[in-house]
Amino acid sequence: MTAAGIKTELLRMIENETDTRVLEAIHSFLENAHLDPTLKEKLTIRALRSEEDIKEGRIHDKNEVIKRTTR
């Protein structure tokens, strides 16, 4: 995806977001992202993939997460 495409998708996602905690996290991330452009790119890609996973139903419930993280 191009930078313009990513920006367009992010703008769409931000406009549809109602959870202030999510918006604050995005704001904080972008405020601090200038420190490491490579990290910013990696985290942005990861966030977009996560959003796609959620849309496609590729999620785990609380019990699955606990089971996977307490082995």
Secondary structure, 3 states (H helix, E strand, C coil): CCHHHHHHHHHHHHHHCCCHHHHHHHHHHHHHHHHCHHHHHHHHHHHHHHHHHHHCCCCCCHHHHHHHHCC
